[in-house]
Amino acid sequence: MTTMTAPAWRDEKVLGFGMAVGGPASVLRPTTAEQIADAFAEVKKSGGSVALRGAGCSYGDAATAVNGKVLDLTRMNRVLGFDPLTGVATVEPGATVRDLWRTSIQFGYWPKVVSGTMAVSMGGAAAMNIHGKNNYTLGSFGECVRSFDLLTPRGELVHVTRESDPELFHAAISGFGMLGCFTRFEIETKRVHSGRLKVWGIVADDLEHNLRLLEELRSEADYLVSWLDLHAKGKGLGRGIMHRADQFHSGEDPEGLRFCEPALQDVPPNLFGVVPKGWLWPGMWGAVHLGQVGLVNALKFKAGSKEQRHSPYIQSHGAFHFLLDYVPRWQWMTKPGGLIQFQPFVPKAEGARVLRTLIEKCQAAGHVPYLGVLKRHRPDPFLMSYAVDGYSMAMDIAVSSRKSRRASLWQLCREMAEIVLDAGGRFYYAKDAVLLDSSFERVHGSEAVAKFRALKQKWDPDRLLQTDLSRRLGV
Ligand SMILES: Cc1cc2nc3c(=O)[nH]c(=O)nc-3n(C[C@H](O)[C@H](O)[C@H](O)COP(=O)(O)OP(=O)(O)OC[C@H]3O[C@@H](n4cnc5c(N)ncnc54)[C@H](O)[C@@H]3O)c2cc1C
């Protein structure tokens, strides 16, 4: 296939979101499926490989290719249609979670599954099969995909539904960009009766209290997520603030209908209407580099009692879901070393023991996460699933620019990974930068890995699609 104005490859620095991994790469930004096909053909001819990349929000090396080629899909970002009767959106792969909700909310719909940042693209959301704060009830992103078009490295554009090709449907979603490039999706959203949510902040005194709250509330709450103070030791180990949010029923919040206006959902650019939030990260950089994160966490935990007293309160969907977008470029606070996120998924029965052990190990090694987030999950039907009937604990850890400290962090994470895998736990590649190839089968089981490898051989026999992650895992 040929196109009139072909985009050009450019030399750029392509890093993971955490800035701790990645490097130089040659980048192409196609605007049509034909241009992707042309790029595939060109790379194949040269005997090389190419990494697919969405918005680059994966923390590690899932969308990087050091000294290689990268296809950046962010220019294919149109919302092609929205059916107000069914709530189904038709989108291109580079359209973001923000593009999706800005379209759907006007018709009284909200995406069923959203990540903690709205910058994520639909292609990246499907390839990683992302989850939200409602994973225990509504499941993963893939469960709300009705169909997708996939351009395979063999050059075919296939339209796939659960019914037409269940095997490819359940492997391409969760398949971290290894089987083809998504070029279009049909995505289901859900009806909402207000532009706002009812929110409770609940103080959890320790890890066990946090886990108990997740179990007690999960049959009734629409969303649950706990912020953890991972600096706390002793009796307060694993303490935090659980946030529960519920949707309003029809007619319960007439005032909230006004908030179906997208501008009233967006995260405001200024703090108190004055200070540009883009200026906040240098202050946070100070906290990280002057060793004040423990103090900041303790103050935040203390403020939780006040929040609990004033609960429930009302928040827009956007404000509740996209807290991390409140501070643009917050990840720069970890410069120059950057950050990694380590997010183990642990079966329920092992949750308390394993998560406690991991927190203690981080504290003993002096690599205390500056942020911890606890969620409840349930299994999903996708081939490369990371989900378990249990918990995940996302730990954001600053990476030192000193080589020895960086090495000791990687060592710590690998030791923690052993504990998680021994307990039947799993890992999520959107957040991974440390796993070894020997872990790949242990995460998914040998049968699932054999199936995935067979599909890779079928749809990508020349191994055109590769990333730093896929090479690290020996996919
Ligand atoms: C602040 C923050 C908060 C987050 N919160 C959450 C959360 O709550 N829940 C959660 O699940 N995740 C969360 N994430 C992780 C994020 O959702 C995933 O990493 C997601 O995959 C990022 O999408 P992306 O568009 O940036 O894709 P990228 O990171 O660019 O790529 C991710 C993967 O998708 C593949 N890919 C991209 N586009 C295509 C395509 N068109 N076709 C085929 N493959 C493709 C890439 O090869 C890569 O393997 C968060 C990330 C950040 C930075």
The ligand as an SDF file (V2000), in Angstrom:
LIG
                    3D

 53 58  0  0  0  0  0  0  0  0999 V2000
   -0.1710    8.2900   36.1490 C   0  0  0  0  0  0  0  0  0  0  0  0
   -0.5240    6.9360   35.6510 C   0  0  0  0  0  0  0  0  0  0  0  0
   -1.5930    6.2510   36.2130 C   0  0  0  0  0  0  0  0  0  0  0  0
   -1.9340    4.9860   35.7390 C   0  0  0  0  0  0  0  0  0  0  0  0
   -3.0030    4.3560   36.2960 N   0  0  0  0  0  0  0  0  0  0  0  0
   -3.3540    3.1260   35.8610 C   0  0  0  0  0  0  0  0  0  0  0  0
   -4.4840    2.4570   36.3840 C   0  0  0  0  0  0  0  0  0  0  0  0
   -5.1790    2.9780   37.2520 O   0  0  0  0  0  0  0  0  0  0  0  0
   -4.7920    1.2390   35.8860 N   0  0  0  0  0  0  0  0  0  0  0  0
   -4.0520    0.6540   34.8980 C   0  0  0  0  0  0  0  0  0  0  0  0
   -4.3960   -0.4500   34.4800 O   0  0  0  0  0  0  0  0  0  0  0  0
   -2.9850    1.2630   34.3720 N   0  0  0  0  0  0  0  0  0  0  0  0
   -2.6320    2.4800   34.8290 C   0  0  0  0  0  0  0  0  0  0  0  0
   -1.5540    3.1150   34.2750 N   0  0  0  0  0  0  0  0  0  0  0  0
   -0.7930    2.4260   33.2300 C   0  0  0  0  0  0  0  0  0  0  0  0
   -1.3900    2.6760   31.8590 C   0  0  0  0  0  0  0  0  0  0  0  0
   -2.7860    2.5720   31.8780 O   0  0  0  0  0  0  0  0  0  0  0  0
   -0.8690    1.6220   30.8790 C   0  0  0  0  0  0  0  0  0  0  0  0
    0.5220    1.6390   30.8590 O   0  0  0  0  0  0  0  0  0  0  0  0
   -1.3780    1.8430   29.4480 C   0  0  0  0  0  0  0  0  0  0  0  0
   -1.0350    0.7320   28.6650 O   0  0  0  0  0  0  0  0  0  0  0  0
   -0.7820    3.1020   28.8560 C   0  0  0  0  0  0  0  0  0  0  0  0
   -1.3600    3.3510   27.5990 O   0  0  0  0  0  0  0  0  0  0  0  0
   -0.5300    4.1710   26.5190 P   0  0  0  0  0  0  0  0  0  0  0  0
   -1.4740    4.6350   25.4930 O   0  0  0  0  0  0  0  0  0  0  0  0
    0.3010    5.1800   27.1700 O   0  0  0  0  0  0  0  0  0  0  0  0
    0.3430    3.0030   25.9130 O   0  0  0  0  0  0  0  0  0  0  0  0
    1.9320    2.8190   25.8890 P   0  0  0  0  0  0  0  0  0  0  0  0
    2.4590    2.8820   27.2550 O   0  0  0  0  0  0  0  0  0  0  0  0
    2.5130    3.7220   24.8910 O   0  0  0  0  0  0  0  0  0  0  0  0
    1.9900    1.3170   25.3660 O   0  0  0  0  0  0  0  0  0  0  0  0
    1.5150    0.2730   26.1780 C   0  0  0  0  0  0  0  0  0  0  0  0
    1.4980   -1.0320   25.3780 C   0  0  0  0  0  0  0  0  0  0  0  0
    0.5170   -0.9450   24.3800 O   0  0  0  0  0  0  0  0  0  0  0  0
    1.0640   -1.2980   23.1060 C   0  0  0  0  0  0  0  0  0  0  0  0
    0.3040   -0.5050   22.1380 N   0  0  0  0  0  0  0  0  0  0  0  0
    0.1260    0.8240   22.1250 C   0  0  0  0  0  0  0  0  0  0  0  0
   -0.6740    1.1830   21.0970 N   0  0  0  0  0  0  0  0  0  0  0  0
   -1.0090    0.0480   20.4560 C   0  0  0  0  0  0  0  0  0  0  0  0
   -1.8210   -0.2490   19.3310 C   0  0  0  0  0  0  0  0  0  0  0  0
   -2.4570    0.7020   18.6310 N   0  0  0  0  0  0  0  0  0  0  0  0
   -1.9550   -1.5450   18.9450 N   0  0  0  0  0  0  0  0  0  0  0  0
   -1.3310   -2.5470   19.6270 C   0  0  0  0  0  0  0  0  0  0  0  0
   -0.5440   -2.3070   20.7020 N   0  0  0  0  0  0  0  0  0  0  0  0
   -0.3980   -1.0320   21.1170 C   0  0  0  0  0  0  0  0  0  0  0  0
    2.5360   -0.9780   23.2220 C   0  0  0  0  0  0  0  0  0  0  0  0
    3.3290   -1.7480   22.3590 O   0  0  0  0  0  0  0  0  0  0  0  0
    2.8100   -1.3250   24.6810 C   0  0  0  0  0  0  0  0  0  0  0  0
    3.0840   -2.7020   24.8120 O   0  0  0  0  0  0  0  0  0  0  0  0
   -1.1860    4.3860   34.6930 C   0  0  0  0  0  0  0  0  0  0  0  0
   -0.1230    5.0770   34.1240 C   0  0  0  0  0  0  0  0  0  0  0  0
    0.2080    6.3360   34.5940 C   0  0  0  0  0  0  0  0  0  0  0  0
    1.3440    7.0670   33.9680 C   0  0  0  0  0  0  0  0  0  0  0  0
  1  2  1  0
  2  3  1  0
  2 52  2  0
  3  4  2  0
  4  5  1  0
  4 50  1  0
  5  6  2  0
  6  7  1  0
  6 13  1  0
  7  8  2  0
  7  9  1  0
  9 10  1  0
 10 11  2  0
 10 12  1  0
 12 13  2  0
 13 14  1  0
 14 15  1  0
 14 50  1  0
 15 16  1  0
 16 17  1  0
 16 18  1  0
 18 19  1  0
 18 20  1  0
 20 21  1  0
 20 22  1  0
 22 23  1  0
 23 24  1  0
 24 25  2  0
 24 26  1  0
 24 27  1  0
 27 28  1  0
 28 29  2  0
 28 30  1  0
 28 31  1  0
 31 32  1  0
 32 33  1  0
 33 34  1  0
 33 48  1  0
 34 35  1  0
 35 36  1  0
 35 46  1  0
 36 37  1  0
 36 45  1  0
 37 38  2  0
 38 39  1  0
 39 40  1  0
 39 45  2  0
 40 41  1  0
 40 42  2  0
 42 43  1  0
 43 44  2  0
 44 45  1  0
 46 47  1  0
 46 48  1  0
 48 49  1  0
 50 51  2  0
 51 52  1  0
 52 53  1  0
M  END
$$$$
